[in-house]
Amino acid sequence: MAANEQSSIDQLALDEFGSTLRGELVRPGDGSYDERRRVWNASIDRYPVLIARCAGVADVIEAVRFARTHQLLVAVRAGGHSYPGYGVCDDGMVIDLSLMKGIRVDPEARTVRAQAGVLLGELDRETQAFGCAVPAGFISHTGMAGLTLGGGIGFTMRKLGLTIDNLLSVDLITAEGEFVKASAQENADLFWGLRGGGGNFGIATEFEFRLNPLGPVIYAGPIFWPLDEAPRVLRFYRDWIADCPDELTTLVTERRAPATLAGLPPDLVGQHMIAITSIYAGSIDEGEKVVRPLKGFDSPALDRCAPMPYLTLQQLFNASFPRGGGTTSVRVTSPSSMTTSSTSWCSTASRSSLRSRPWGSGKAVVRSLASARARLLSTAGAPATRSTSAETPRAPRASKKSEHGSIDSGRPFSRITPACT
Ligand SMILES: Cc1cc2nc3c(=O)[nH]c(=O)nc-3n(C[C@H](O)[C@H](O)[C@H](O)COP(=O)(O)OP(=O)(O)OC[C@H]3O[C@@H](n4cnc5c(N)ncnc54)[C@H](O)[C@@H]3O)c2cc1C
């Protein structure tokens, strides 16, 4: 349905739909319309005819049924971080879940239930109050819902697996507007699909995760060397990482050193650096012991690897990914133990997860990626891995390009800027 056909939806029906919602119905012309149609990637500029800001499950059901009745294209929005902008569409209805912020930790059962509008940082805040964590992404303003449905990779994935490895159940509204539950025991095939299948199976309204004891302080942080030392650093890294325990996840980046990086010698400000960020999901003492050889390699220019609050770690890179798409000056070179290929964060793992393992652990995927990457690194200085997005479109694919390059063009989202300040 085109935007100018909005009038073909009976005004009475629209008014009734709006008044039924516990949340809010936003339409073109409303004061908040532009704000509400905006997503994280500012190069996405789409104009839905309706934005249903759902406050709960009943609103989602109502919105799905309304869209069916009026044959509206639907885009589902949770955290709004889909790089190609799948959370908003032209000429259809956005079902916006961002008001659904409920989180409930059960400390005895070591589980947490979170509604679909929760962001990663919000989940961390509640779970850390109980000394626990759900492994999720690197940037804490990413939506928990979209990230989980795509697989979910993050700082502790070598030890704790993907986010979907910790997923216990999902509440879902089907395309018919029916409520269903999915878990290993109930609608198991649907649950299998949800663990990496993106938004293709309905609208997830609530997620239940297993909690892992972690924090409040962990051993983590980046170590920097001048870029011309990268070949030697990477050769050392290749040999050292091969025997490191699963508790350690590492991330290798190349970036210009920002002036805000406290402790950096002035002559290195603005210079290209290679950084290895270590995250140890275990005891501080063990972490210190495991990372010691790296810290001692060839007098790093700056060593910021030390005990730090888990919540600080989870926000460490946020400043480099501001709303709008951020600046891009650093390449993540896909380290073996971490496998942040620079493009879609979750694609490789979640696809493997879908293809090969109904109930397998994401850790197995990570390990196989690790060996693939080890092979890559055996020719030290290997380039960033290319991959494509695993997100499955509910709305037309974005065609615009941003300064990062377009995912549609197959170009990787290859330049990201972790802020290690
Ligand atoms: C800055 C940035 C950092 C990122 N970091 C990581 C990372 O560290 N690890 C990682 O694994 N990924 C990462 N990603 C990728 C991210 O996980 C995906 O883009 C994910 O889709 C974002 O989820 P969202 O809820 O914010 O997105 P939205 O744009 O709100 O949703 C994207 C799509 O996901 C589907 N979807 C979302 N919520 C629901 C729901 N409740 N029910 C059904 N379908 C739904 C819909 O198809 C929707 O259109 C990052 C992305 C960005 C932009």
The ligand as a MOL file (V3000), in Angstrom:
LIG
                    3D

  0  0  0     0  0            999 V3000
M  V30 BEGIN CTAB
M  V30 COUNTS 53 58 0 0 0
M  V30 BEGIN ATOM
M  V30 1 C 26.3880 -0.5010 16.1970 0
M  V30 2 C 26.0120 -1.9490 16.0380 0
M  V30 3 C 26.6260 -2.8890 16.8170 0
M  V30 4 C 26.3000 -4.2330 16.6990 0
M  V30 5 N 26.9380 -5.1330 17.4780 0
M  V30 6 C 26.6270 -6.4260 17.3970 0
M  V30 7 C 27.2770 -7.3970 18.2110 0
M  V30 8 O 28.1700 -7.0630 18.9710 0
M  V30 9 N 26.9010 -8.6860 18.1270 0
M  V30 10 C 25.9200 -9.0970 17.2660 0
M  V30 11 O 25.6210 -10.2870 17.2400 0
M  V30 12 N 25.2850 -8.2140 16.4580 0
M  V30 13 C 25.6250 -6.8950 16.5000 0
M  V30 14 N 25.0150 -5.9920 15.6730 0
M  V30 15 C 24.0060 -6.4730 14.7020 0
M  V30 16 C 22.6420 -6.4880 15.3870 0
M  V30 17 O 22.5780 -7.5700 16.2790 0
M  V30 18 C 21.5270 -6.6250 14.3660 0
M  V30 19 O 21.5260 -5.5160 13.5100 0
M  V30 20 C 20.1840 -6.7560 15.0600 0
M  V30 21 O 19.1750 -7.0010 14.0930 0
M  V30 22 C 19.8350 -5.5050 15.8160 0
M  V30 23 O 18.7240 -5.7440 16.6010 0
M  V30 24 P 17.7330 -4.5440 16.9120 0
M  V30 25 O 16.6160 -5.0740 17.7170 0
M  V30 26 O 18.4930 -3.3920 17.4660 0
M  V30 27 O 17.3030 -4.1880 15.4280 0
M  V30 28 P 15.9550 -3.6930 14.7240 0
M  V30 29 O 16.4220 -2.8010 13.6290 0
M  V30 30 O 14.9730 -3.1520 15.6760 0
M  V30 31 O 15.4090 -5.0350 14.1370 0
M  V30 32 C 16.0210 -5.6330 13.0330 0
M  V30 33 C 15.1800 -6.7500 12.4980 0
M  V30 34 O 15.2620 -7.8700 13.3810 0
M  V30 35 C 13.9960 -8.4940 13.4480 0
M  V30 36 N 13.4460 -8.3180 14.7910 0
M  V30 37 C 13.8810 -7.4620 15.7640 0
M  V30 38 N 13.1620 -7.6430 16.8800 0
M  V30 39 C 12.2570 -8.5800 16.6030 0
M  V30 40 C 11.2390 -9.2090 17.3520 0
M  V30 41 N 11.0170 -8.8820 18.6120 0
M  V30 42 N 10.5020 -10.1710 16.7550 0
M  V30 43 C 10.7230 -10.5310 15.4720 0
M  V30 44 N 11.6760 -9.9720 14.7120 0
M  V30 45 C 12.4270 -9.0190 15.2700 0
M  V30 46 C 13.0990 -7.8140 12.4520 0
M  V30 47 O 13.2190 -8.4400 11.1990 0
M  V30 48 C 13.7090 -6.4340 12.4110 0
M  V30 49 O 13.3610 -5.7350 11.2690 0
M  V30 50 C 25.3200 -4.6420 15.7690 0
M  V30 51 C 24.7020 -3.6850 14.9540 0
M  V30 52 C 25.0390 -2.3560 15.0870 0
M  V30 53 C 24.3840 -1.3390 14.2090 0
M  V30 END ATOM
M  V30 BEGIN BOND
M  V30 1 1 1 2
M  V30 2 1 2 3
M  V30 3 2 2 52
M  V30 4 2 3 4
M  V30 5 1 4 5
M  V30 6 1 4 50
M  V30 7 2 5 6
M  V30 8 1 6 7
M  V30 9 1 6 13
M  V30 10 2 7 8
M  V30 11 1 7 9
M  V30 12 1 9 10
M  V30 13 2 10 11
M  V30 14 1 10 12
M  V30 15 2 12 13
M  V30 16 1 13 14
M  V30 17 1 14 15
M  V30 18 1 14 50
M  V30 19 1 15 16
M  V30 20 1 16 17
M  V30 21 1 16 18
M  V30 22 1 18 19
M  V30 23 1 18 20
M  V30 24 1 20 21
M  V30 25 1 20 22
M  V30 26 1 22 23
M  V30 27 1 23 24
M  V30 28 2 24 25
M  V30 29 1 24 26
M  V30 30 1 24 27
M  V30 31 1 27 28
M  V30 32 2 28 29
M  V30 33 1 28 30
M  V30 34 1 28 31
M  V30 35 1 31 32
M  V30 36 1 32 33
M  V30 37 1 33 34
M  V30 38 1 33 48
M  V30 39 1 34 35
M  V30 40 1 35 36
M  V30 41 1 35 46
M  V30 42 1 36 37
M  V30 43 1 36 45
M  V30 44 2 37 38
M  V30 45 1 38 39
M  V30 46 1 39 40
M  V30 47 2 39 45
M  V30 48 1 40 41
M  V30 49 2 40 42
M  V30 50 1 42 43
M  V30 51 2 43 44
M  V30 52 1 44 45
M  V30 53 1 46 47
M  V30 54 1 46 48
M  V30 55 1 48 49
M  V30 56 2 50 51
M  V30 57 1 51 52
M  V30 58 1 52 53
M  V30 END BOND
M  V30 END CTAB
M  END
